[in-house]
Amino acid sequence: MKAKKQRPLVVATFAMTVDGKVTTKNLAPVDFTSRQDKLHLFRQRALADAVLIGHTSLKRDNVRLGLPAELQEARIRHGQTRCPLRVIVSNKGRIDDRLKIFQSDVSPIIIFSTNRMPRKTQKALEKKATLHLCKAKHLDLATMLERLRDQYNVRTVACEGGPTLFRAMLEQGLVDQLNLTVAPYMFGGARAPTLTGLSKEFLPASVHCSLIDMRTIGDECFLTYRIKH
């Protein structure tokens, strides 16, 4: 019998409003949570060997995906690299090489995309990141995770969105833990995405979560769920 391939542990971290929105209908950068929540995100990132983000979220938030100095120093004390590997996924590969992430050298950048990535973009990005391009129209996320483990020795992945990537991974049983911050706001709006995006379709099968931790700081609630497979 063929042995099942190992993949890294995947921990997703999100913040949402009381009515389940992760951003506004305009997909504006997410800034409705407290300093405590932002520190929580950094701490979760610091625990991982790689941080994973979809191109749409990266473009929207234009983040470097680094860490504050004290968390970098803590990682070095533990014999780790300064910051986790930074992994970008994109089916179309139309990634702007002028984004902030490419101006920061805190850790290597790995891009998983397809041959749909324009040649000009490939040439620009090859100088700043390691590219893994597949022939299929859409990325195989399970294969991507296996490659991160086999080729880069990644044991834990911090998935930071967005909803489209999270939903795709959830549908394929590739998420093990969800850290969810509930912020004291309501946005409303049919076109504002929830945790699993804008799709009106149900998930192929219900995903059962087990609450393993809950705490409140100020008006925010920090929840940790184990995803049952």
N, C-alpha and C positions, 0 to 999 in steps of 0.2 A: 504494500500500500504506500502511495506517495505521501511523504511527510508534509504536514501543513507548514507553510513558510511562516517564520516569525516576523512580526511587525512591532514597531515601537508602541508604547503606551501613549494614547492620545488624550490630552486634557484640554477641553475647550473652555475659554473664559469669555463671558459676555456680561453686558449691563443692559437692563431694559426698564422701561417705565412700568408703572402699576398696570397699565392696560396692554402690556406685552410688546411695545414698540422698541426696536433697537436703534432707530434713527427716525428722521422726519421724512415726509414724502419727497423732499428735495434732495435726500441722501446727504444732508449736511454733515460735516465732521461731528462726531459724537462728543458732546461736552456738557452733559446734563448730570454728571455724577461728581461726587466730592473728591477731595484730595486723598481721602482714605481709600476710595475705590481705585484711584489711579495707582496708589502704592500697592494695593492688592494685585493689580494686573502685573506690575513690575516684579513682585515677589513670585508670582506664578511663572512668569517668563524666566526668571532666574533659576527656577528648579529644573528647567528643561535643557536638553542638549540641542534642540532646534526649535525655532519659532516659525509657525506657518501662517501665511496670509494669502488671501485671494487678491488678484490684481485690482479689482474694483474698489475694495476696501483700502488697499494701499494707496491708490490714486486719490481717493476721497479724503483720507486722513493725512496723507503725505508724511508718514512717520518713518523714523530711522530704524526702529525696532532695537534700540540699544538698551542700556540699563544705567541707572544712577551710579555714581562712583562707588558708594558704599557697598552696593550689591555686586559690582564688578570685583571689588577687593575681596569680598567674602567668597566668591567663586574661585578666585586665584588661591586663596588660603586653603580651599578644599581640593586643590590640584586640578581645577577645571580651567577652561579657557575664559577669557574676560567676559565674553558674552556668548549666548547660544548662536549656532549657525542660523542664518536668516534665509528662509525658503519662501519663494514666491511661486504661486501657481496661476496659470492663465491658459485657456484653451486657444484663444486667438493670437496671443503673444504680442499684442500692440502696446508694448511697455515703453514708457518715456524714460530714456536713460538719464534725464536731468532731475528725476525725483530725488528727494533728500536722502533716501536710503543708499543711493549710489555715491553720495558725497561723504559718506561715513565709512571708516574702515575698521570699526570695532570687531567685526567678525566676517568670515567669508559669506558670500551670497550665492545661493543655488536657485536656479530658475527651472521649473518643470513646465514645458509647453509642448506645442505640436509644430509640425512643419508649416502650419498656417502663419507662423511668425514671419513677417516680411524680412527679406534678405538684409535690407538696410538696418533694421532693428537688430537683427542677429549680429551684424558687424559691430554695431555700437555697444551692445551688451556683452559681447565676448571679452571685451577689455576690462569689464567690471564685475563679471559674475561667471559661474560655471553653468553652462546650458545643457539641459537634457531635453531633447526634442524627439517626440514620437511621431510615427507616421499616421496614427489614427486621428480622427477629427476631434475627439475628446480625450482628455487625460484619463488614464487608469489609475485612480487614487490608491488602490491597494498595492499596485506594483510600485508606485512612487514611494509609499511608506516602507515597503520591503527594501527598496534600493537605498533609502536613507539609513536603514539599519545595517545592511550588508556592506555598503560602500563607505559610509561616513560614521559608522558605529553609534548611530543615534538610538538611544533607549527610550527617551521620553520626548514627545512633541507637544509644544504649547500651541494650540490652534486659536488664532485670534480673529477668525471670521474671514469674510462676512457671512451673512445668512445663507447665500447660495452655496458656498463651499461647505458650511456646516451641515446644511440639509443633505447635500450629496454624500458626505461622509457618514451621516446618520443613517441614510437609506441603505448604505452598504455595510453597516455594522462596524464602522471604523472609529467610533468615539467611545472612550471608556469612562470618562468623567466629565461632568459639566459644573463649572463654577459660575454661579449666576448671581449678579447683584441686582436687587430690585430697588429702583430709585423713586423718590416720592413725587412723580409727575405723571400726567396723562396727556398724550398727544392726540389720540383719536386719528381718524383718517384711514380710508380704505387703501390708499396708496403708500402708506408708511409701513415698511417691512417689519415683520415680527421675527422672532428667533429663527424660524424656518423659512423666511423669505416672504415673497408676495404670492406664491402659488396658491390658487384656490383648491388645488387637489390635496386630498388627504395623503399622508405618508403611506407607502405601500403596506406597511404594517405598523401598528401602534408600538411606540418605543416606551418600555417600562423603566422608570427611574426610581432609584432607592435613595432617600434622603439620608446622608451620613453626617451632615453638620449644618448648623444654622446659628447665626449670631447677628445681633443688630449693633450698629454704630451710628449714633444720631438717628436720622430718619431713614437710613438705608438698611436693607436686610441682605445679608451675605449667605447664600445657600450653596451647599455642595452636594451634588447628586452622583451616585454611581450608576452608570448606564448598564442595564442588564442585557446580556446577549443570549 
